Amino acid sequence: MFRQASTIAYYTLLEALRNRLMWLLGLILVAGIGISGFLGELAVTESAQVQVALLAAFFRLAAVFLVATFVVTSLVREFNDKGLELVLALPLPRAGYVLGKLAGFAALAVVPALLFGALTAFFAPPLQATLWTVSLLAELWIVAAFSLLCVLTFNQIMAALSAVMAFYLLARSIAALQLIGQGGISSDSLSQKVVAGVINAIALMLPRLDQFTRTEWLAYGGGGWATLAPLLVQTALYMTLLTGAGLFDLYRKNL
């Protein structure tokens, strides 16, 4: 199964590279540098920090959207073209197909992470740029795994992409929502306590993406390998859970 899964991963990555991915990444690089440079010049103070912060935020969002869009559109097109049925007609277990696709998407995520991370190294210390790059890669892997799960569940581009974007925005903002919910508990309102409890319950099920790929590492430093360790643990945990959920959903389908 390993050889078959590696073949699927290879052709998945090859499909992405043949779809003029590098051209798109080049356009994102040029656009990010131009926008951050222009807005950095408008800053009254700390123009260098403002520029690298805007550049990092733009690259992070662009990488997430790029990876999620490719995963969803690639799989939905393959389902519509009956490619999945053709592959599973071969002596290949469904687990091999899912793991091969996920490995290919994970390899694809390395390209924008390294490219964008290498550019941030011109604006930040090498250690902070390295931490930012590794964290971005881990974040993209979680997004790719969740995108794969959404396609296996919904089989539609708009529904899957909407679910991925909602998951990502919620995971990035859950800490702020917790602070808002905790701020109203002091009034002893039962409804506010219920809302805070619901938010905390949701937070337990989501990865803390607000701790990933933090812009202040590049702008002000302060990141270290000890900061990165819990993020890698979260990545391994959620990759395992999302892959298991995707396998469960695929095995219960009658193809």
Beta strands, then each sheet from edge to edge (+ up, - down):
end
